[in-house]
Structure formats: C-alpha cells, structure tokens
C-alpha cells in the first residue's frame, strides 16, 4: 500500500507545482521509501511514498520506469494474481528485473494497452505515462478499495491518493462543493465521482481515465460491471444437495481468494469481530496456514452490548489463533481531530475510531491484515434488506395515494430519529426512493431546517443512491436491488474509505478476500434468495459454511462489528464536548436552534447519536481545512 501523486500537461510545470511537497503529505501511506520522477520534457511528474509489502528491495522502487522512460508508473495497492499474469507475459517474450506486481502492470500495459486492467484481480489505483502516445492512463480497482482523486487546473491534470496532497499546491483553492455537502448531510459520506472540494473529483470504482497531453483533454470509461449472468459450473451439478453445492463452491472461492491475498513478504494477521464475515475469513485462513495465525479485535468491557470480545475470543480459541485484544474505554477528543484531518473528506462512520485504533495496535506485530468487508452487501447481511423486502410487498397492497399520504404525514409529524420514520417517508415514489431513505441522516426537509435560508444549499439537488449502481445490474427483486446499490455506493464510498484511511494512518495494509471478482459474480448471480436471508436468519450461506469449518461455532449474540457505544458517550461527557463544538461562535453553517433540538430529542430517548456525530465530524473537518463556502 502506498501514496501516489503526479501531474501532466502541455506546459513545463516542474517549477510551478511542488511535487515533493505534495508527495510528503502522503508519507503516512508509505514510510518505507519515497521517489520522484520527471519526464525528459518536464511535462509529466510523478511522486511515490511506499509501504513495502512485496519485493522489499530497491528493484521495486517507484516511480518505476520501463524502456528508458517510454513508460513510467506510480502504483498503490496489490495485484493478487500478478504471478499468473507475469507467467503469461513471459510466454510472450517479456523479461522482468524485479519480483514486484508494479513491474507486471507496466508489461501488461505494454502487451494489452488500457484493456490490461480487466485482467487484474486486486485493489489498485495507478497512473501510467506513455511517452509514445503522449498520454497518462489512470485506473482504479473494481470495487473501490484504493482511492484516486484528480483535478484539472489551467489545462494541467493533477492526481493523488488523498485530497490533502492536491491541496498542498497553492494553485488549488479549497471550496466546499454544494452537492457533495448535501450528500454528506444525507448519508454521512460523499459518493461516486463527487468530492467535498469543488473542482476535485474521484475516479469512480471500475473506471479508467486517459489524459491526452497534446490537447489537455481527458476521457473516462467504465471497464467492469457486475456480470449479468453467472458462469460457475456449480449451477449445472446434480450430484449433491443444492445447499451443500453452494457451500462447497463458496468454500472453494474463499480458499482461492485467501491464498492470493496471503501473498506478502511481511507478517500478516486478521481483524476479527464476533461476526460471520471476519470469522469465516479467519477460519479459512487457519485451515490453509501452517502454525497459528494472528487475530486482533476491539473490546468494550464496560459496554457489554457493544463488546465484540467474547465472540471473537471464542472464534480465536476454536481455530487456535494468536489473539490480541484492544480495550477502548472512552473517547479521546484529540483523536477525532486527527481523524478529521486524515480523512480529507468528512466521514460520519463512527467505526473510524476502533478501526484506526486496532490498526495502530496491530502495526507492532503485522504489516498486512485481512478483513471481512463486503460480506453484508454480497450475501444479504444488513437488517434493512428484510425491511425493503417487506416494503415491496406493502407497496403492492397499498394504493399510491395512500403511500404518498403516509410519507407526507411521517415527514411532517414524526421527529427526526424516530424509529421507522425513514422507511415510512420512503413509501412515496419508487423502490429506489425507498432504498435512498435507508439509514438516511438528514432528509430534504431536515436539511432545510438545518441550513435555513442558504440559497446555494437548497437548489438543484435530489435525494438518490442509485446513480452509481453499475448498468445492467438492476433487478426486479427489491432486496437484490438494495444489495446492489449498497455494493455500488455505501461499500466503496463509506466502508472502504474508512478502512483505507484508518489503516494508512497506521501504515498498515488491509485486504478483503470476500471482494474477489469471482465471489462477487457468484454472490449476485448464482446464490438463490433462500440462501441469503429469511425472516429468522441472515447471510445463510456464509453461516452454513462457517458451521462446517468450525463445528463448535455458534453466534453468541447480535453482531455489531467494530463500533463504539456512541449513544451512551453522547449522553455523557462526550455529549457535552460535542455540544460545545456545534454551538461555538465559529460554527456558522448549522442552525444552532436545530442543533439544540437534536440534543433535546436524544436526551428524550430518540436516538440521534449518528446525526450529531456527523455534524461534529463535519465541523472538525471544516476547522482543519478551512474551505470557502460553495459558489453562489
């Protein structure tokens, strides 16, 4: 895992853009080695900060060049199947001077051009300069595990792993993007190609970008979508019972994925909660590893309802892992300020706290760790999938006029934070509208109250979450549609942002075996609904496999994952500090009367902890970066 920066343009920019300063903003991503490179004509510059995982020698130093500078690359991430691709390239006459996957990307591009990305199984973001074509090629992995931001200023393209590197150039002026701001208030993150900084963009997951230095034009395109049909041989077998058939196939795919993601020249471990996904990854890893594996978890001994310790401890005992626990007892105010700066864009996911702390703790023992990310989206693990499914049935029973009336009444008379309010409001309109209201922080009317009469904040924005769902992946089944939208939005724009930034702040690489392309295709196109969830159980297929791999395993309680007792903290000392932050005279975006209302409702038992936390994280972020307000 690394940090990359660079610029390209038709003018000689070497002395105008401080490339070294930009790169050094990313040293937390790559403390082991750093490098700079400029093209002969000084029209392209690249910087790299390296976290050494594979081929620790200087042969894998970046920026890496090929053919005397005809090709040059900066790369962040891992190509898990690089050995297989390398073997194919060697058969075609290519020779290599290192053992790194970075060099494989260069030769793959040399052999197959921009279509090379479709061959990569990995998490990656890279920029590759082609002197012959006078172009720069950028690409990001299928799911969005690795970040890549870019902007164009006066015809020059600039890119970086994190916005803070682009902000290091004085030519870019930080200003809040109005639509991104509204999206953050709605969902607690900024999604798709949007960025909280006006004029800055993310390269979306599964997308490539090519910049032509001859005319300063760029184009982007999608190179991968969720496959329309499954191609696994599992659907044609008749020699075993159906459930056993799917369990066998999932086990085969996970073993294959874990083996690929275990390749490293440094010690590795696993982030283990008491849930199905991380327990499954731990069980698979233990089954193919000689000796005890390393597992790590977060515990809250004073808050049993949130404590992952007992369940994780049981799994660790059953698989015989070397287990480490990190105790979190209270909220450190300075930690939130540090995280607000690290995340560049505001993020309201409370699990940024334990995710960073556990990565920081495990860094002394391992440099790479695997997670269970993606299991809920692929196998139906979230409770709202049941609700969406039930609502789809309700929609067939209720006339449209009745649904719209229930929506308006709920929005007007039920207080924000009231349980079920979002789902009732979502009854109006299509099923996509219902999904857009799942886990909503501030709906449109609430945003109107929160922001009062700011004209830039109320015009031209609509509440939606399906704009980033890949074409060809829609389904008439409401629960599958919700899973696909979560996979295309919440997963890359919230959860994977969290794991990337939190782990990189601790200089640790996190890998997600469940996000293997074959597992994604299998989950969406082969697994029947009966093995996803029912009215009693969720993630039925992964649970069944876990019981096979760990016969003594039993779910100890409702799984929560790496979270903190935020509701209780806000009702205590942390709540007072949060209130002071939002009522500070320097905080002028959010109406203070509405802030008081949120705290009052929370004290009355209506849970608004996540909404309060989202406003606090935005305000701490604003203090760190001091952006101008959106353009009028």
Secondary structure, 3 states (H helix, E strand, C coil): CEEEEEEECCCCCCCCCCHHHHHHCCCCCCECEEEEEECCCCCEEEEEEECCCCCCCHHHCCCEEEHHHCEEEEEEEEECCHHHHHHHHHHCCCCCCCCCHHHHHHHHHHHHHHHHHHHCCEEEEEEEEECCCCEEEEEECCCCCCCCEEEEECCEEEEECCHHHHHCCCCCCCEECHHHHHHHHHHCCCCCCCCCECCEEECCCCEEEEEECCCCEEEEEECCCCCCCCCCHHHHCCCCCHHHHHHHHHHHHHHHHHHHHCCCCCCEEEECCCCHHHHHHHHHHHHHCCCCCEEEEEECCCCHHHCCHHHHHHHHHHHCCEEEEEECCCCCHHHHHHHHHHCCCCCCCCCHHHHHHHHHHHCCCCCEEEECCCHHHHHCCCHHHHHHHHHHHHHHHCCHHHHHHHHHHHHHHCCCCCCCHHHHHCCCCCHHHHHHCCCCCCCHHHHHHHHCCCHHHCCCCCCCCCCCCCCCCCCCCHHHHHHHHHHHCHHHHHHHHHHHHHHHHCCCEEEEHHHCHHHHHHHHHCCCHHHCECCCCECHHHHHHHHHHCCCCCCCCCCCCCCCCHHHHHHCHHHHHHHHHHHCCCCCCCCHHHHHHHHHHHHCCCCCHHHHHHHHHHHHHHHHHCCECCCC
